[in-house]
């Protein structure tokens, strides 16, 4: 990296992380601290308002932003595609913001580059499933709770047979969008630990006046496989093996192709979690273990058959 690029990168670092020590910057750019001292002096002489605080490092004066940057076609298309994905993934408020950001980026491009980017944009598209309308209505209030550090209360439904319902009071830490669904990572006062809540399963959300102090490091999404203590092994016929692998089912931990078909291993908390998925494959799948799931699947299939028998009041 030449010096000009490094000076720009230092300003971007200070804008993004607010305060940086000389040794941190030296480590990031693989130069000596003396070089960083000279670079910061050069930035100050060029009019960039860098403030040095003894013992704490460098930061930029509040309100300072770099002048508009120039983008090549690859950089511009990534930004525009990113704004397109964000516009589809958030609620109406943030969707408008993402769309406005995309228009601003496209508006400052030179005409020749704008044409090239627009052609690329038409050739590469992301279609994002942003979930149900109820999810979109929850997002603004949960964002508010996260920012204001306010405890929330809601009814939550777990995916057990019949649907298990409970009232939860939680400290909301983080919102995460994964695999087309929104999740809330929060401390649950009922379970006395960090839990992940899928927003589609939340009803009657209320913000409380109780405040909380978040942990020093915000919890990220973490799949706790220790809680998934039930091992399920199933065999799919060779004819559907390709489609099973294509689906990338959440609970699958291993898959192996053999002459008999595709052997799939899953880890679940409750057998009910995979019951409906297995039923969807009909006679193309056979449960090898556990025996309790074999029995559960057989009983559910029998109930499905009975629901179509003559005389069933649901068919009249």
N, C-alpha and C positions, 0 to 999 in steps of 0.2 A: 504494500500500500504506500503510495507516495504521500508527501506531506500535505498537499492540498486536500486529498481525499480524507486523510486522517483528521485534519482540522474540522472538516464538515462532520465527520463521524463523531468527533468529540462533542460538538454542539448537539447532535442528535441524541447522544448518550445522556447529556445533561438535561435535555428536554424530556426524555423518557423516564429517567430515574431520579431526576431532581437534584440529588446530591451525590457526588462521587469523590473519593479520595484520589490523590495522585497515584498512589500505588495500585489502586483498582484500575484506573485508566491505563496505567503502564502495563498491567497484566492483560487487559483486554486487547490492547493494540501491539503487545509484544515489543515494547520499547522501554527505555530506562525512564525513571522518574524525572531525571534532568531534562530529557526530551519533552516530557509532558509539561514541565515548568515553562520551557521555551515556547511550546505550542499555545499554552494558555496566555502567555504574554503577547504573542502574535495576534490572538483572537481579540484581546483587549485593545490593542493598537488599531485593529481593524473596525472597532466600534461595537463588538459583541459584549454585552454587559455581564461578564463573568465575575461572580463574587466569591472571594476566598474567606472561609471561616476557619481559624486555627483549630486543629484537632478534629474537624468535621469534614473538610474538603471543599470542593467547588460546587456552585450552583448558579443558575441563571436568574436574573432579576425577574420577578413575577410579571407575567404579561408579555414576555419577549417570545416571539416566534420567528422562525426562519422565513425569508421571502419564498414565494412559490418555487417549487422544484420542477425540474424538467424530467419527463419520463420517456423511456423508449417504448416501443409497441408492446413488448412482453410485460414490462412493469405496469403499463396502463391497463392492459387487458386483465391482469391479475387483480388490480384494484377494482375495476369495474365488475368483474365476475364476483369478487368478494362482496361488493355492495349489493349485487343481485341476490346472492345467497342470504345475506343478512336481511334484505327486504322481505324474503319469503319466510324467514325463520322466526321473526319477532312479531309482537303485537302491532296494532295500527300506529301507535305513537312512534316506535322505533323504525317501523317500516317507512314512514314518511321521511325520517331523518336519513335512512340509508339511501332511499331514492334520490333525495336532494343532494347527498354527497356524490352519488354517481353522476348526476347531471353536472355538478361543478367540475368534477374531474374531466368529463368529456368536453366541457365548455372551454377549458384552458389549453386543450391540445391544438397544435398547429393543424391546419386543414388537411394536409397530406397524411399526417399521422392519424388524424381523426377518422379518415376514410378507411385506412388499414385496420384500425382497432375495431371499427364498426363491422367490417367484414368478418373479423375473427370472432367478434361477439355473437354474430348471427350463427356462426359455425360451431360454437361451444356454448352449451346451455346446461344449467343446473335446475332440476325440478326438485323442490324440497317439500316434504309433507310436514306442515307446521301444526298438525294435530287438530283437536277439536276447538270449537268456538269457546268452550268453557275454559280451556287452557289460556287462550288469548286474554280473557277477562281477568284471569288470576295474575298474569305476569306483572302488570303495573303495580298492583298492591303488594306483591311479594318483593319486587324491586324496592319499593318504598320501605318495606319492613327491613330488608337487608341494609339499606343505606342509613336508616334511622336507628338501627339496632333495636327493633321492637319485636317482642315476642308475639307469636300468632297462635290462634287456636282454630282447629278445623276437624271435620269428620273425615276419616280415611278408610278406604275399602281395600282389603288385601285380596289377592286372587286365590282364595281357597274355595272348596265346594260350597256353593250357595253365596259366597262373598261374605267375608268377615268384616264387620264394621266396628270402629273404635273412635273415640274422641281423643285427639292429640293436642298437646300444648308444646310448642317447639321454639327454639332460638334459631332463626334462619341465618345460615352462614353464606351459602353459595348457590347460585342457579347455574345449571349446566344443560346444554342441548346435546343429546347424543342419540344417534340412530333414529332420528325423526321424532324424538320425544323430549319433553322438558322434565328435568328432575330438580328437586330441592334437596340440598344437603343441609341437615340441621341437627341440633342436639335435641333429642326427644326426652321430655321429662317423664313420660310414661315408661319408656324402655331404659331410661338412664344411660343413654349413649348416643353416638352419632348414627343417624339413619338416613337412608335415601328414600324420598317420596316422589312418586310419579304424579305429575300435576293432574292428569286426567282422573286420578282416583281421589282427588281432594274436593270436598264440598263444604259449603257454609264457612268459608274463610273469614276470620275476624282478626283485625289488628288490635292488640292489647296495649295498654299504657305502660306495661312492664318493660324495662330496658335490660339489656344484657351486654356483657363485654365479650367480644369475639376472641377466640384463641389467637396467639401470636401469629400462627400460620394457618390460613384458611384451609379447611379440609378440601381436598380434590376428590373427584369421583374415584372410588376404590371398590372394586368388586370383592366382597368378603367371601371367599370360597370356603372358609372354615364354617360359615353358617350353612353352607350347602352340604349337609352330611349324608344325603341319600345318593347312592350311585345307581344309575340306570343304564342298562346295556340293551340295545335293540339291534335287530338285523333287518335291513331293507333289501328288497329284491334288486338285482342288477339293473332292471329296467328303469327304476326311479332314482338310482344312486346319484346320477348327475344333478338331478333337480334338488335332492336333499343337500348336496354340497353347495349348490348355488344359493340356497336359502340362508345359510350361515346362521342357524338357529342359536339364540343367545346362550342356552344351557349346555351346548355341545363343548366338550373338552378334548375329545379325540375321535378320529375316524380312521378306519382301515379297510381297504378293499380286499376281498378274498373271492374265491371261486363261488362261495355261497351267496355273496352280495356285499353290501356295505355294513360293516360293524361300527356302530356309533355308541360312544360312551358319553353320558351326561351326568352332571352333578346338580342336584336340586335340593331345596329345603323341604318341599312337600311334593308328594307324587302328583297331586292335583295340578301342579304347575305345567306338566307336560301332557296331561291326559287328553285335552282337546286337540293339541297338535298331533299326537299319535293317531287319534281317531280320524283326523283329516287324511291320513295316508291309507285308510281302509285296509284291504288285504295285502298291501305291499309292504307291511311292516309286521314284525313279530317281536314281542318283548321277551328277552331272555332272563332278565332279572331287574328288580326283585320280584318274587312270587306275589307279593301284596299288590304290585302294580298290574300284574297279569290278571289277578282277580278283579281289581277295580275296573280295568279296561273291558273285561268280559261282561261285568255287570252293567256298565254304561252302554255297551253295544246292545245288550238285551233290552234295556229300557228304550233305546232308540227304535228297535224293531217293534216293541210293543206299542210305541206311539203311532205306528202306521197300521196297526191291526184294525180290522173292520169292527165298528162299534165304538171306537175311541171318540169321546165327545169333542176332542180338538179337531177332528176331521169333518164334523158336521156343521 
